[in-house]
Amino acid sequence: MSSYQETAQQIGSKVSFSYIVPDFANPTGETLTLEQRVELLRLVEDLNIPLVEDNPYGEIRFDGERSNSLLALDCQAKGSIENSRVIYCGSFSKVFMPGLRVGWVCASEEVINRLCLIKQASDLNSPAINQRVMLSLAQQQFDAQINKAKDSYRKKRNAMLAALADHMPSAVTWTKPEGGMFLWMTLPEELDAAELLERSVREAGVAFVPGQAFFADKSGKNTLRLSYSLPSEQKIAEGIKKLGAIIRAACS
Ligand SMILES: Cc1ncc(COP(=O)(O)O)c(C=O)c1O
């Protein structure tokens, strides 16, 4: 056994599972390339651990080519879902409605059987009526609703990118998501997004999520997540202009 294999085995034995949001991630808005997907699958294979693919935003792609899911790639490589180590989680929350609390999992039969037992033990199952309503809605409206959601979020993403280009100082950078609801901003090193949030809410009525909340090691003080899902294009333009003024003032 090579030293790489030995190290992988040691690390893998201490890790229960891995988790990733591969498409338009919350919080960064970024998407894994095909090469990164293949590399990640190779890594979890070496570590011999399951990979949870959480993909509630994947359907909301407005630009670029759709990527193969990690589950699809793993099934292709292994010949069957029964041999796959990927557990794919989908959700109707982002394109239909979050209130019905309906999503789905695709995985090997063994994993699904165990998940059913765990779900029964934890909440005695999701209400059947909610599942039936969602099934009927999805059968009649899935494509139309996704197209509606894509059109709406594309316009909002464009409004946010245009306003950022107009109002942010040059020391600030941000991701340019091809779908989903979020983008990720990096401020100059010396700025603290949590402090900025207080000023931004008080002085401009603009809220965002300080990036530090997304780091296990509490780094990322100078990062933040912006969401364009709820406000109108006009509100986005106004909000980013105000936020830009606050960041400019903080930079000087
Ligand atoms: C990455 C990610 N996974 C899952 C969820 C939750 O989805 P659901 O409403 O289906 O519980 C969210 C919601 O914000 C999310 O961002």
The ligand as an SDF file (V2000), in Angstrom:
LIG
                    3D

 16 16  0  0  0  0  0  0  0  0999 V2000
  -27.7190   24.3620    0.4100 C   0  0  0  0  0  0  0  0  0  0  0  0
  -29.1070   24.2270    0.9670 C   0  0  0  0  0  0  0  0  0  0  0  0
  -29.5910   23.0150    1.2210 N   0  0  0  0  0  0  0  0  0  0  0  0
  -30.8500   22.8540    1.7120 C   0  0  0  0  0  0  0  0  0  0  0  0
  -31.6540   23.9430    1.9580 C   0  0  0  0  0  0  0  0  0  0  0  0
  -33.0060   23.7310    2.5680 C   0  0  0  0  0  0  0  0  0  0  0  0
  -33.9290   23.3360    1.6530 O   0  0  0  0  0  0  0  0  0  0  0  0
  -35.3610   22.8050    2.1380 P   0  0  0  0  0  0  0  0  0  0  0  0
  -36.2820   23.9810    2.1250 O   0  0  0  0  0  0  0  0  0  0  0  0
  -35.7180   21.7730    1.1180 O   0  0  0  0  0  0  0  0  0  0  0  0
  -35.1960   22.2410    3.5040 O   0  0  0  0  0  0  0  0  0  0  0  0
  -31.1950   25.2170    1.7160 C   0  0  0  0  0  0  0  0  0  0  0  0
  -32.0540   26.3550    2.0090 C   0  0  0  0  0  0  0  0  0  0  0  0
  -31.7700   27.4600    2.1740 O   0  0  0  0  0  0  0  0  0  0  0  0
  -29.8820   25.3800    1.2000 C   0  0  0  0  0  0  0  0  0  0  0  0
  -29.3610   26.5880    0.9410 O   0  0  0  0  0  0  0  0  0  0  0  0
  1  2  1  0
  2  3  1  0
  2 15  2  0
  3  4  2  0
  4  5  1  0
  5  6  1  0
  5 12  2  0
  6  7  1  0
  7  8  1  0
  8  9  2  0
  8 10  1  0
  8 11  1  0
 12 13  1  0
 12 15  1  0
 13 14  2  0
 15 16  1  0
M  END
$$$$
